[in-house]
Amino acid sequence: MIYPDTRGKLTENRLLSELTWLRVGGPADVLFQPADLEDLQSVLAALDPSVAVFPMGVGSNLIVRDGGIRAVVIRMGRGFNGIEIAGNRVTAGVAALDAHVARKAAMAGLDLTFLRTIPGAIGGAVRMNAGCYGSYVADHFVLAKAVTRTGELVTLTADDLNFQYRQTDLPEGWVIVEATFEAEAADPAMLEARMEEQLAKRDATQPVKDRSAGSTFRNPAGFSSTGRADDTHDLKAWKVIDDAGLRGFSIGGAQMSEKHSNFMINTGEASAHDLELLGETVRKKVFQNAGLALQWEIKRVGEFLGDPIPDGLAQAQTTGA
């Protein structure tokens, strides 16, 4: 088809395995990298309404299936990674990395330290209501700006997004372009020390040097680890995976990490099929062992190359096998 004029970049049949942290995935029909907000608006407004669009961040929490994505995949870059601070509010572009936002806020004496160890960029953090150590995006969110599928710039409130555990209600095809957060004032040195402590704890407990996409499944209890000494683990995803004997369990090149059993890693040659099959097998076995229905936290998109992978939970519930 004929695509609209752009000051950015349009690439047909772009292999997405090069852009995801897990290094898997087939091609996008088109990868669109807008130059700036106006470029994004004009292309979306001119794009045939029948053409699907898929906003993609830095690919940190994503499995793109081996058949690729039949859509215009929108990936934001340098025109969308600014960070501005005014009073106790921090406004960040959708492509600003969570860690950079946390660090710049801390330098200004504002506490968004919970973002420091969250992989990815602000767009994904808002979309997934990211959180750790007992704090979530929803706790600090003021507003976001987004571009609709028809190119209109709109402002979204917390009510519009309807924040829930690891999800929001952003309409299909809408593209978040920036978000504003409110943060409490604190001593910059204290905030820096806290982030260093969080990083040390993360590095000691998570496979940060492996190809992973962060937590694979949501916690069954519906909340994140607080990091406190009195935190309970009975209904944490890693605990029920451990209890089912699945720490280190692997299929093909995909493995549940030995270091943190709720982290799925690509050991080197995994396909998206390997990773998704591993995840569905874990869901099946956990349900059989504990009667708990794990829900994916990693987003899976695109088309299968070959037969679809059966839902592991549905298999466990209907066959008991």
C-alpha positions in Angstrom: 0.0 0.0 0.0 1.0 3.7 -0.2 2.0 5.2 3.1 1.6 8.8 4.1 4.5 11.2 3.8 6.6 11.6 6.9 9.7 13.4 8.2 10.5 10.3 10.2 11.3 6.9 8.9 9.1 4.1 7.5 10.7 0.7 7.0 8.8 -2.2 5.5 9.2 -5.8 6.7 11.3 -4.7 9.7 12.5 -7.7 11.7 11.4 -7.0 15.3 13.7 -9.6 16.9 16.4 -6.9 16.7 14.3 -4.5 18.8 13.0 -6.7 21.7 15.0 -7.5 24.9 14.3 -11.2 24.4 15.6 -11.0 20.8 12.8 -12.9 19.2 10.0 -12.0 16.7 9.2 -11.9 13.1 8.8 -8.8 10.9 6.4 -5.9 11.2 4.6 -5.0 8.0 6.0 -1.5 8.6 8.0 0.1 11.3 7.3 3.8 11.7 9.7 6.0 13.7 8.1 9.5 13.9 10.3 12.6 13.9 8.2 14.4 16.5 4.6 14.9 17.7 3.3 16.7 14.6 4.8 14.0 12.4 3.0 11.3 14.4 -0.3 13.1 14.3 -0.1 13.8 10.5 0.8 10.2 9.6 -2.0 8.7 11.9 -4.5 11.1 10.5 -3.6 10.2 6.9 -3.2 6.5 7.4 -6.0 4.3 6.0 -8.4 3.7 9.0 -8.4 -0.1 8.1 -4.7 -0.4 8.8 -3.9 -1.5 12.4 -1.2 0.3 14.4 0.8 -1.0 17.3 2.7 1.3 19.6 6.0 -0.3 20.7 8.4 1.0 23.4 11.8 -0.4 23.9 10.6 -4.0 23.7 11.4 -4.7 27.4 8.2 -6.5 28.3 7.3 -8.1 25.0 7.2 -11.3 23.0 6.7 -10.7 19.3 5.6 -14.0 17.8 7.7 -15.6 15.0 5.2 -14.7 12.3 5.5 -11.0 13.0 2.9 -8.2 13.3 0.4 -7.3 10.6 0.4 -3.6 11.4 2.2 -0.4 11.4 4.4 -0.7 14.5 5.2 2.8 15.9 8.4 3.1 17.8 9.2 6.4 19.5 12.7 7.8 19.7 14.7 10.9 20.4 11.8 13.3 19.7 9.9 11.8 22.6 12.5 11.3 25.4 12.6 14.7 27.1 12.3 15.1 30.9 11.1 18.4 32.4 10.7 19.3 36.1 8.5 22.1 37.4 7.9 22.3 41.2 7.0 18.8 42.4 5.9 17.6 39.0 8.0 15.6 36.4 6.9 15.4 32.8 8.5 12.7 30.7 8.3 11.8 27.1 7.0 8.3 26.2 10.5 7.2 25.2 12.3 8.4 28.3 13.7 5.4 30.1 12.2 4.8 33.6 15.7 4.7 35.1 16.6 8.1 33.6 13.3 9.6 34.9 14.0 8.3 38.4 17.6 9.6 38.4 16.8 13.1 37.0 13.9 13.5 39.5 16.2 12.4 42.4 18.8 15.0 41.3 16.0 17.6 41.7 15.0 16.3 45.1 11.9 14.5 43.9 11.1 10.9 44.9 10.2 8.7 41.9 12.8 6.1 43.0 10.5 3.2 42.4 11.1 3.7 38.7 14.8 3.1 39.0 14.8 -0.7 38.6 11.8 -1.0 36.3 13.0 -2.0 32.8 11.7 0.0 29.8 10.4 3.4 29.1 7.6 5.7 30.5 5.0 4.8 27.9 5.1 1.1 28.9 5.2 2.0 32.6 2.0 4.0 32.2 0.3 1.5 30.0 1.1 -1.3 32.5 0.8 0.7 35.7 4.3 -0.5 36.5 5.4 -0.7 40.1 7.8 -2.2 42.6 8.6 -1.8 46.3 5.0 -1.1 47.0 4.7 2.0 44.7 2.9 2.2 41.3 2.6 4.6 38.5 -1.0 5.2 39.6 0.2 6.6 42.9 2.1 9.5 41.2 0.2 9.9 38.0 -1.3 13.4 37.2 -2.1 13.2 33.4 -0.9 11.9 30.1 -1.1 13.1 26.6 -1.9 10.7 23.8 -2.6 10.7 20.0 -5.7 8.9 18.9 -5.9 6.6 15.9 -7.2 9.6 13.9 -4.3 11.9 14.9 -6.0 14.0 17.6 -4.0 15.0 20.6 -5.9 14.3 23.8 -5.3 14.6 27.6 -6.0 11.5 29.7 -6.7 11.5 33.5 -6.4 8.7 35.9 -10.1 8.1 35.5 -9.7 7.8 31.8 -7.0 5.1 32.1 -8.7 3.3 35.0 -5.4 2.0 36.6 -5.5 -1.6 37.8 -2.8 -4.1 38.7 -0.5 -4.2 35.7 -3.1 -2.8 33.3 -5.0 0.3 32.0 -7.9 0.9 29.7 -6.0 2.8 26.9 -8.1 2.6 23.7 -6.8 0.4 20.9 -4.4 2.3 18.6 -3.9 5.3 20.8 -0.3 6.3 21.3 0.8 7.9 24.6 3.4 10.6 24.0 4.1 12.0 27.5 3.1 11.7 31.1 3.2 13.9 34.1 3.9 12.6 37.7 3.8 14.2 41.1 6.4 13.3 43.6 7.3 14.1 47.2 10.3 16.2 48.0 13.3 14.5 49.6 17.0 14.9 50.0 18.8 14.1 46.7 21.6 12.2 48.5 19.1 10.1 50.4 17.3 9.3 47.1 20.5 8.4 45.4 21.5 6.1 48.2 18.1 4.4 48.1 18.4 3.8 44.4 21.9 2.3 44.8 20.4 -0.1 47.4 17.6 -1.0 45.1 20.0 -1.7 42.3 22.2 -3.9 44.5 19.1 -5.9 45.6 18.0 -6.3 42.0 21.4 -7.4 40.8 21.6 -10.0 43.6 18.2 -11.5 42.9 17.4 -11.1 39.2 19.2 -12.3 36.0 20.1 -8.9 34.8 22.9 -10.2 32.5 20.6 -12.6 30.7 18.1 -11.9 27.9 14.8 -11.5 29.7 11.7 -9.3 29.7 11.3 -8.8 33.4 8.6 -10.6 35.4 6.9 -13.2 33.3 3.7 -13.5 35.3 1.6 -11.2 37.5 1.6 -12.0 41.2 -1.5 -14.1 42.0 -2.2 -11.8 45.0 -2.4 -8.8 42.8 0.4 -6.7 44.2 4.1 -6.2 43.7 6.9 -7.1 46.1 7.3 -4.3 48.7 10.9 -5.1 49.5 10.2 -4.9 53.2 11.6 -7.5 55.6 8.0 -8.5 56.6 6.9 -9.0 53.0 5.1 -12.3 52.5 5.7 -14.6 49.5 3.0 -17.2 49.7 1.2 -15.9 46.6 4.1 -14.4 44.7 4.5 -15.8 41.2 8.1 -16.9 41.8 7.1 -18.8 44.9 4.3 -20.8 43.2 6.6 -21.6 40.3 9.2 -22.8 42.7 6.7 -24.9 44.5 5.8 -26.6 41.2 9.4 -27.5 40.8 9.9 -25.3 37.8 13.0 -23.2 38.7 15.4 -23.7 35.8 12.8 -25.5 33.7 13.5 -25.2 30.0 12.0 -25.8 26.6 14.3 -25.4 23.6 16.3 -22.2 24.1 13.8 -20.8 26.7 14.3 -21.2 30.4 12.8 -20.1 33.7 15.8 -18.5 35.3 17.7 -20.4 38.0 18.3 -17.1 39.7 14.7 -15.9 39.8 12.0 -18.4 38.7 9.5 -15.7 37.5 12.1 -14.5 34.9 12.0 -16.2 31.5 15.3 -16.0 29.6 16.5 -16.7 26.1 19.6 -18.8 26.7 20.8 -18.0 23.2 18.8 -19.7 20.5 15.2 -19.5 21.7 12.3 -18.7 19.3 9.2 -16.9 20.3 7.5 -20.3 20.1 9.9 -21.7 22.7 9.3 -18.8 25.1 5.5 -18.8 24.8 5.3 -22.6 25.0 7.4 -22.5 28.1 5.2 -19.9 29.7 2.0 -21.9 28.9 3.6 -25.1 30.3 4.4 -23.2 33.5 0.8 -21.9 33.8 -0.5 -25.5 33.3 1.8 -27.1 35.9 1.3 -24.3 38.5 -2.5 -24.7 38.2 -2.1 -28.5 38.6 0.1 -28.1 41.6 -1.6 -25.2 43.4 -4.9 -24.5 41.7 -3.7 -20.9 40.9 -4.2 -19.3 37.5 -1.0 -17.4 36.6 -1.6 -14.5 34.2 1.0 -13.3 31.8 2.7 -10.0 32.6 4.8 -10.1 29.4 2.7 -8.9 26.5 2.5 -11.4 23.5 1.6 -10.0 20.1 1.6 -11.0 16.5 1.0 -14.1 14.5 2.2 -17.6 15.1 4.5 -19.2 12.5 2.7 -22.5 12.3 0.2 -23.9 14.8 -1.0 -21.7 17.6 0.2 -22.6 21.1 -2.6 -23.9 23.3 -3.6 -22.0 26.4 -1.9 -24.0 29.2 -4.4 -23.0 31.8 -7.4 -24.1 29.7 -5.7 -27.4 29.1 -5.2 -27.9 32.8 -8.7 -27.0 33.7 -10.4 -29.1 31.0 -8.2 -32.2 30.9 -6.4 -32.3 34.2 -3.4 -33.5 32.2 
